[in-house]
Amino acid sequence: MSKPVMILRENERDIFSLIGRASSTLKAAGLHEDSFEMRQRISAASNHELALSIVKQYVVIQYHKLFYSTPRNQ
């Protein structure tokens, strides 16, 4: 079974945000049990690097650069 793709902005690095987004991505793909299992494994992780490696076992992370042609306030 292929892993669902999670697209992140290039500057999005907060581990807790990534875990939440990965869980939502799995649930949206109908993989509720995988989402629960991933969160269980992450809760036992000893550091952020290990937590990120667990996330990558469940989803494919793709980074996307956002470019704006005009300033946001115009």
For each residue, the residues with C-beta under 8 A, 3 or more apart:
1:
2:
3: 58 59 60
4: 25 26 28 29 31 59 60
5: 25 59 60 62
6: 21 22 25 59 60 61 62
7: 62 63 64
8: 12 18 21 61 62 63 64
9: 12 63 64 65 66
10: 63 64 65 66
11:
12: 8 9 17 18
13: 18
14: 17 18
15: 18 19 48 51 52
16: 19 20
17: 12 14 20 21
18: 8 12 13 14 15 21 22 52 55 61
19: 15 16 22 23 39 42 51 55
20: 16 17 23 24
21: 6 8 17 18 24 25
22: 6 18 19 25 26 35 38 55 58 59
23: 19 20 26 27 35 38 39
24: 20 21 27 28
25: 4 5 6 21 22 28 29 59
26: 4 22 23 29 31 32 34 35 38 58 59
27: 23 24 30 31 32 35
28: 4 24 25
29: 4 25 26
30: 27
31: 4 26 27 34 35 58
32: 26 27 35 36
33: 36 37
34: 26 31 37 38 58
35: 22 23 26 27 31 32 38 39 58
36: 32 33 39 40
37: 33 34 40 41
38: 22 23 26 34 35 41 42 54 55 57 58
39: 19 23 35 36 42 43
40: 36 37 43 44
41: 37 38 44 45 54
42: 19 38 39 45 51 54 55
43: 39 40
44: 40 41
45: 41 42 48 50 51 54
46: 50
47: 50 51
48: 15 45 51 52
49: 52 53
50: 45 46 47 53 54
51: 15 19 42 45 47 48 54 55
52: 15 18 48 49 55 56
53: 49 50 56 57
54: 38 41 42 45 50 51 57 58
55: 18 19 22 38 42 51 52 58 59 61
56: 52 53 59 60 61
57: 38 53 54
58: 3 22 26 31 34 35 38 54 55
59: 3 4 5 6 22 25 26 55 56
60: 3 4 5 6 56
61: 6 8 18 55 56
62: 5 6 7 8
63: 7 8 9 10
64: 7 8 9 10
65: 9 10
66: 9 10
67:
68: 71 72
69:
70: 74
71: 68 74
72: 68
73:
74: 70 71
